[in-house]
Amino acid sequence: MFRVRRIGIVAAVLLAAVAGSPGSTQAQQDPAGSARSVGPAPTADADGGLPAGWSVTGEGTARQLVWHSDEPVPVSDSGVAFYAGDRFLGRPVGTPDGRSFRLRLGPARLGDPSGLQARTGERRLDAAGAGPNRPAGPDRPGERPGLSARPPARLPANAVDPGRPGSYRTATGDYRLPSVRLPGFAARVEMRAVVVAPTNAPGHRPLALFLHGRHATCYGVRGDDASGAWPCPSGTRPIPSYRGYLTDQKLLASQGYVTVSIAANGINGQDYAAEDGGAQARSSLVRQHLARWAAWSAHPASAPPIVRRTAPADLSRVLLIGHSRGGEGVNRAAMDSLYGAPADQDGYHGPVRWHIRGTVLIGPTVFGHNPTPDVPSATILPGCDGDVSDLQGEMYVDATRGVSRGAALHSAVHMVGANHNFFNSEWTPGQAQAPAEDDFWSGDERDRVCSPGTATRLTARQQQTAGAVYIAAAARLFVAGDDRVRPLLDGSGRRAPSAGPVRALTHAVGGRRTPAFLPDGRVTVDGGRLCEEVTDVVSAACLGSGGSGVSPHFVPWEASKEPGRRAVALRWSAAGSTVRVRSAEPVSMAGSRALAMRLIVPPNSRDTRLDVGLTDTSGRRATLGRVRLDGLPGTDRTASYWGQEVRLPLAAAVRAGVDLHRLKSLEIVPRTGSGRAWLVDSWGWRAGTPAVRAADLARVDIGRLTVEEGDTGVRTYRVPVKVTGHGNGRVRLFVADPGTGGVTSREVTVRPGGPGPEVRVEVRGDTRYGYDVSHDVFVKAVRGAVAGSYRGGVTARNDDPAPTVGVAPASASATEGGKLTWRITLSEAADVEISADVVVLPVTSGAELSTTDVDPRWLDMNSGERPLPSRPLSRLRGLSLYADVPPGRTSAEITVPTVTDTVTEPAETVRLRLRIYDESGTRHNGPEFTGTVRDPA
């Protein structure tokens, strides 16, 4: 069988790709919800209906979905994701050049192959963009999709505004230290930073450290050709992403903070193959810098000039700020500072001489769904994020519930109209030194929420100003302990006037909240539905049917089913129908001042009204009051099904004699004619920010064992699981079966110092070449534990030699109107599809076969070019031929069809070369071969 593809490829002929990359089923979700339907699986050699550039290789556990790109895919924080229509398939592993991407399928069903898509965030990579955007949820009556959406109502101003500049003078300067080596990375990583700090502030000052996200690393001296290479090639220079937060730094420095923003291009250029997407490496880099600051604080004379010129840093008061993958990096740094990382994975092995008081996470990734529960956090969720478009950073809030003491406040700030890139000025067009772009992309159609110029979209300056204000709010609350700014972060519905026109809605868990009616717990529901946030069963899913849209609360992870992640779904067609949430055990809200609930209503919906009541175990009931909600502005390109915090005072329950120590049920009664809503959770709430002390938690890290598959027999291996820290904890283990594609899970107790949970896998030997097979294991914290390295397993490495690839005949011939035919041959059959690409070279003598000598349909399919004007085939830059030898076979044909003409011509020749790739993705030139076409006799 021979197939040619229109795009230029990196064929990865002998590429042994690892299975899956960070968040291989978690970072995106079906816009119709978290339930995913599946269709029939195409066979490995029956994928002729695949779109151009796509192939399925291998059989059984070795099946992989492969996409090849014409051009290198730009570096992004969310990375590349594969979809079948709107169904998320997973995140592939890319080759270093950014052109070839592979996702392990195993026996999993692919569905309709014609709907395959490669995306980064909401941007389509493998084809032109989709059609017009649709509103996600109800429209306003009479509103057309092309019009601007209405922004949320303006909130009351907070009594204290943290965005006002302080009185301290500041100085700015860089430092550059010797680069460091980090585990798993071949090239050293830079130790470079820009410092903005006060010059006249008294005493030691708190330290705020910024870490940028995953972006292109280098650009040409003429301001073009951005790439992800590291070190930067000759003629290019590093993109100064670390200098993109100067607005934030200057505001904090004027208020008395020492600020430092560190460079991480060396990680961005090498994390494409890191199992955790580079989170551990970024944590190591952060702690390497903190260690230097601790040393400089103790020995000021050893510090760089900019550090000596400014106020000394107080390492007992540290705030970490991370953008995108930098957010995941600083979260891991906070975790590693409390519960040490495994030495073989960590790039810092010194003492912890600092105390992290909080983190600010801007449009962050959280591939592991593994927040640090006892370090307060504020997560900014950009409403128009086109990169981390599922707003998975919500898990820094939701995934902390019930894990530890719950005293640390975890806040989410949904910033309507903000995109991903503009929080960093070096990623912002018109401000950046290197090429930059608006990450939100809607193709040729105007998005009524997020296109520039709409009523809801922020300008770059507005977004940067608002970002600085909310970073300063977190600093003032977490580090300075000023509770007066808490209403800006904890769902109290206040705004900071200095943030300008931004509409920022907030909610939170932790603080002085006490658990009330949590859908994850032992509850039952009458009149509504206890729904699964992540499931492949449509009828059980929270957003399984009924409109498009994405919820950050329901973002999937590594498994298609996640036990324990639930919400309460409400749907009504008449006012007055009660939804009752009953707890199996009495709930206490004693000492609370209000009932706080996080409620989702559909985007663009208006005036959803709900009465809320409580009933105690003796039957006494009180209606607390009525809440009114409008949906967030949204389209099918935004993640706008987001929980808004509402509060109702408990005074009515006290007056009615309801026993707040022994509550039985929560009642929600819709007062609008029809609608939908989802209860994320409910809490007893009172004002204040408690002191936070980190609990003694167990830490679980899963390693990766790589073994040779062997030639015969079955060998059993144990997945390396390490448990450290203090105290017992509960985690949920997920085990993927590469043979069936299924994932099983179980909840287990972990104890530091013990052997760890036992997970054994079987590896079967053979003697035919194939890809490596990964037996993957994932872990999530449930209670009393944290998960560091959340994914690992056993990889059975192919140890059989690749077959030799040849071409016969070396010189083919045909008469005009016939076909030039060659056979690509293998020395022996393989278990996977062997692919090769073929390039056309200029002939060394005589006439060359031209565009008017070949079938025009063949030419269009393989190059996108037209025959006229006539030109030699070797001059076509986009001409690529792609030959596949299916699994179990030893040959395939490649043909070039020709056409007849009336012109008498000499013999014309085409000169070709086969190109082969080894297991590392390195290209090797194969044999040359030729074909000659002659006029009919």
Secondary structure, 3 states (H helix, E strand, C coil): CCCCCCCCCCCCCCCCCCCCCCCCCCCCCCCCCCCCCCCCCCCCCCCCCCCCCEEEECCHHHCEEEEECCCCCCCCCCCCEEEECCEEEECCEECCCCCEEEEECCCCCCCCHHHEEEEECCEECCCCCCCCCCECCCCCCCCCCCCCCCCCCCCCECCCCCCCCCCCCEEEEEEEEEEECCCCCCCCEEEEEEEEEECCCCCCEEEEEEECCCCCCEEECCCCCCECCCCCCCCEEECCHHHCCHHHHHHHHHCCCEEEEECCHHHHCCHHHCCCCCHHHHHHHHHHHHHHHHHHHHCHHHCCHHHHHCCCEEEEEEEEEEECHHHHHHHHHHHHHHCCCCCCCCCCCCCCCCCEEEEEEECCCCCCCCCCCCCCEEEEEECCCCCCCCCHHHHHHHCCCCCCCCCCCEEEEEECCCCCHHHCHHHCCCCCCCCCCCCCCCCCCCCCCCCCCCCCCCCHHHHHHHHHHHHHHHHHHHHCCCHHHHHHCCCCCCECHHHCCCCEEEEEECCCCEECCCCCCCEEEECCEEEECCCCCHHHECCCCCCCCCCHHHCCCCCCCCCCCEEEEEEECCCCCCEEEEEEEEECCCCCCEEEEEEECCCCCCCEEEEEEEEECCCCEEEEEEEEECCCCCECCCCCCCCEEEEEECHHHHHCCCCCCCEEEEEEEECCCCEEEEEEEEEEECCCCCCCCCCCCEEEEECEEEEECCCCCEEEEECCEEEEECCCEEEEEEEECCCCCCEEEEEEEECCCCCCCCCEEEEECCCCCCCCEEEEEEEEEEECEEECCCEEEEEEECCCCCCCEEEECCEEEEECCCEEEEEEEECCCCCCCEEEEEEEECCCCCEECECCCECHHHHHHHHCCCCCCCCEHHHCCCCCEEEEECCCCCEEEEEEEECCCCCCCCCEEEEEEEEEECCCCCEEEEEEEEEEEECCC
